[in-house]
Amino acid sequence: MLTRHQALTQRLMQEEDYECKSIVVDRAERIVQELAKTARMLSRRGYGTTNLIFSDCSFVSLTYGGAISEVAALVRGGSQPLGFIAPHRDRQRSPFAESWDSGDNTALAELRRIANWVYGHRFNARETQQ
């Protein structure tokens, strides 16, 4: 049986844990909203599925359900958003790459490398046809 002090301490820890989870979910929701906003903008510009790349090279897109829970799990695990990539639908243009933090040239270089690796076969096929 718990003492009154132990019960109070346990309840406070549960409240802190709940607040921490709430903060992570709120942040995940804001991140997914930014992903949705970017995906809409890119779709209007002729790009395909937008992926949000994280610092551990995980990615999240809106094509699968559960984006908020995926992002929350990644954030809870210490991963941070790196930025966005998306292929151009007509295959004639380079893939889109944009860092999460404006001006983060290191992240942008990494995103371009990832985009070329993921979508590079599209360009190789185009060059072969020419």
C-alpha positions as CSV (number, residue, x, y, z in Angstrom):
1,M,0.0,0.0,0.0
2,L,1.3,3.4,-1.0
3,T,1.7,6.2,1.6
4,R,0.0,9.4,1.0
5,H,3.2,11.0,-0.1
6,Q,4.0,8.2,-2.5
7,A,0.5,8.4,-4.0
8,L,0.8,12.1,-4.4
9,T,4.2,11.7,-6.0
10,Q,2.9,9.0,-8.4
11,R,-0.1,11.2,-9.4
12,L,2.2,14.2,-10.1
13,M,4.5,12.0,-12.2
14,Q,1.5,10.8,-14.2
15,E,0.3,14.4,-14.7
16,E,3.8,15.4,-15.9
17,D,3.9,12.4,-18.2
18,Y,0.5,13.3,-19.6
19,E,1.6,16.9,-20.1
20,C,4.7,15.7,-21.8
21,K,2.7,13.4,-24.1
22,S,0.3,16.3,-24.8
23,I,3.2,18.6,-25.8
24,V,4.6,15.9,-28.1
25,V,1.1,15.4,-29.7
26,D,0.6,19.1,-30.1
27,R,4.0,19.5,-31.8
28,A,3.3,16.5,-34.0
29,E,0.0,18.0,-35.1
30,R,1.7,21.3,-36.0
31,I,4.4,19.4,-38.0
32,V,1.7,17.4,-39.9
33,Q,-0.2,20.7,-40.6
34,E,3.0,22.1,-42.1
35,L,3.4,18.9,-44.2
36,A,-0.2,19.2,-45.4
37,K,0.3,22.9,-46.3
38,T,3.5,22.1,-48.2
39,A,2.0,19.1,-50.0
40,R,-0.9,21.2,-51.2
41,M,1.4,23.9,-52.5
42,L,3.7,21.4,-54.3
43,S,0.7,19.6,-55.8
44,R,-0.4,22.8,-57.4
45,R,3.1,23.2,-58.8
46,G,3.1,19.7,-60.4
47,Y,4.9,17.7,-57.8
48,G,3.9,14.3,-56.6
49,T,3.7,12.9,-53.0
50,T,5.5,15.1,-50.5
51,N,7.6,13.3,-47.9
52,L,8.8,14.9,-44.7
53,I,12.2,13.6,-43.9
54,F,13.5,13.3,-40.3
55,S,17.0,13.5,-38.9
56,D,17.1,9.7,-38.6
57,C,16.2,9.4,-42.3
58,S,12.6,8.3,-41.5
59,F,10.0,9.8,-43.7
60,V,6.3,10.5,-43.3
61,S,3.8,11.4,-46.0
62,L,0.1,12.0,-45.9
63,T,-0.7,9.1,-48.2
64,Y,-0.9,6.7,-45.3
65,G,-3.1,7.2,-42.3
66,G,-1.7,7.9,-38.9
67,A,0.7,10.7,-39.8
68,I,0.3,12.4,-36.4
69,S,1.0,9.2,-34.5
70,E,4.1,8.5,-36.7
71,V,5.4,12.0,-36.2
72,A,4.7,11.9,-32.5
73,A,6.7,8.6,-32.2
74,L,9.6,10.0,-34.1
75,V,9.7,13.2,-32.0
76,R,9.3,11.2,-28.8
77,G,12.3,9.2,-30.0
78,G,14.4,12.3,-30.4
79,S,14.2,12.7,-34.2
80,Q,13.6,16.1,-35.6
81,P,12.2,17.2,-39.0
82,L,14.9,17.7,-41.6
83,G,12.7,18.9,-44.5
84,F,10.6,18.0,-47.5
85,I,11.2,16.2,-50.7
86,A,8.9,15.4,-53.6
87,P,9.2,14.2,-57.2
88,H,8.0,16.3,-60.1
89,R,5.2,14.6,-61.9
90,D,6.4,15.2,-65.5
91,R,9.8,13.8,-64.7
92,Q,11.4,16.7,-66.6
93,R,12.4,18.7,-63.5
94,S,14.5,18.0,-60.5
95,P,12.8,16.8,-57.3
96,F,11.8,19.4,-54.8
97,A,13.9,19.7,-51.6
98,E,13.4,22.2,-48.8
99,S,14.9,22.2,-45.3
100,W,12.7,22.5,-42.3
101,D,14.7,25.4,-40.9
102,S,15.2,28.1,-43.5
103,G,18.8,28.6,-44.3
104,D,20.0,25.2,-43.1
105,N,22.3,24.4,-46.0
106,T,23.6,21.2,-44.4
107,A,20.1,19.8,-44.2
108,L,19.3,21.1,-47.7
109,A,22.3,19.3,-49.1
110,E,21.3,16.1,-47.3
111,L,17.7,16.4,-48.6
112,R,18.9,16.9,-52.2
113,R,21.1,13.8,-51.8
114,I,18.1,11.8,-50.5
115,A,15.8,13.1,-53.2
116,N,18.2,12.2,-55.9
117,W,18.7,8.7,-54.4
118,V,14.9,8.1,-54.0
119,Y,13.8,9.7,-57.3
120,G,17.1,9.4,-59.4
121,H,15.8,6.4,-61.4
122,R,13.2,8.7,-63.0
123,F,16.0,10.9,-64.3
124,N,18.2,8.0,-65.4
125,A,15.2,6.6,-67.4
126,R,14.7,10.0,-69.1
127,E,18.3,10.4,-70.0
128,T,18.4,6.9,-71.4
129,Q,15.3,7.6,-73.6
130,Q,17.0,10.7,-75.0
